Structures are given as structure tokens and as C-alpha cells.
Amino acid sequence: MNNNSSLPKKIAKGIGFTLLAVAGVLGITYLVMVLWNAILPDLIHVGHLGFWQALGLLILCKILFGGFKMNGGPDRGRGRRWKEKFENMSPEEREEFKQRLKERYGNRNC
């Protein structure tokens, strides 16, 4: 019975999150449009941008540059894994690892 009572709460949270995400995208789109129209036409002599053009520009930027990552992207844990691996090495293994890095990349911060 406890599961059934929490289901409406989960649905409400999902709807709320969806509405918040949509409002965020619309807000960012509006901000891009306003900033574009306030700065770029006078600065580099481009045309004004409409709302849907600004949204399209954001989507294009997402496709080309992979921006808007909320969690740091798929490689976020890579640095942490290397740090853990390095910390678990013996002092001899660390020195050997550092030496291989120096041979490969030169004497930059090793």
C-alpha cells in the first residue's frame, strides 16, 4: 500500500521536473535571443534573431560542440579512476609511471 501512495508523488515530481526543464530551455532561448539582438547586429552587422532561430542556434551548438552537460559528461569519472589507480600504486610503480609519462610527453609537470 505504501507503494501506491508514493506513485502520485513520483508522477507529480516527474511532471514538475519536466515543466521546470521546459521553462529552463525557453528561458535560455529567450536570453540568447535578447543578447544576440542587443550585441551582435551593431557589433558585426548581422541580422536580428527570432525566438525559434535562437532555439535552433542552441540546438546547433549542442550538436556541434556538445555543450549543456549537467553532469560533466561521460568522461567525468576518468580522472577519478586514474587518481585511485595512482594512489594504489607502490612507490616504485609510481616512479616507473612518471618516467613513462616523461618519456612520452616530455618534462611537463611530472
N, C-alpha and C positions, 0 to 999 in steps of 0.2 A: 504494500500500500504506500510505503514511503517513496517508491519509485514513481508512482502515478502522480503524486503531489508535486514532485520536483520537475516533471515534464513540462507543465505550463511555464515554470520559471525559466527552464532552458530555452523554450521557444521564444519567450519574451526577451531573453538575453540575446538570442540569435537575431531577432528582428531589430532590437536596439543597436546591436553591433553593425548590422547591415545598413541601417539608416545613418549611423554615425560615419561609416565608411563612405557612403554615397555623398553625405554632406561634406566630408573632407575633400573628396575628389572635386566636387563642384566648387568648393571654396578655393582650392589651389588653382583650378582652372580660371576662376574669376580673377585671382591675384595675378596670374601670368598675363591674362588679357590686359588688366589695368596697367601693370608695369611695362609691358610691351608698348602699349599705346601712349604711355606717359614719357617714355625714354627714347625708343628706337626711331620713330618717324622723324624726329628733329635731329637725332644724332647721326644716323646713317641713311636717312631718306628712304625708308621702307614704308609700305602701306600699313594701315591700321588693321588690327586683328579682331575678329568677331569671337564670340564665346565658343562656337563649335570649332573654329580654326585653332583656338588656344587649346581646346581639348585634344584635337588631332595632333598638335605640336607636342603636347605632353606624351601622348601615346607613341609618337615617332621617337621622341627622346628615350622613352622606356625601351623601345625595340633596339635602337642604335647603341645606347650607352648602358642599358641595364640598371638604371637608377631606381630610386624609391625603395630600396631594400630596407625593410624594417628590422630584420634580424641580423644584418651584416652579411648576408649572402651565404651560399653553400659552403664556402671555404672558411667560415668563421672559426671552426674548431681546429683547423690545420696547425695554427701557431701554438695552440694549447697542447696538441698531441706531441709536437716536436719538443716543446718545453718539458713535458713529462718524460719523454724518452731521454732527453739530455740529462735531466735530473737523476734518472735511474742508472746512468752510465757510471762505470768506475772511473777514477781519475785518469787511468791510462787510456780508457776508451774515449774520454773527453778530449784528451790531448791529441789522440790519433784523429778524431773527428775534426778538431780545429785545424790540424795540419792539412787534412784533405780539403777543407774549405779554403785555406790559404793558397794551396796549390791550384785550385780551380778558379778562385775569384781574386786572387792577389791578397795583399795585406790590408784589407779594408775592415776595420772594426772586428777583428777576430781575436 
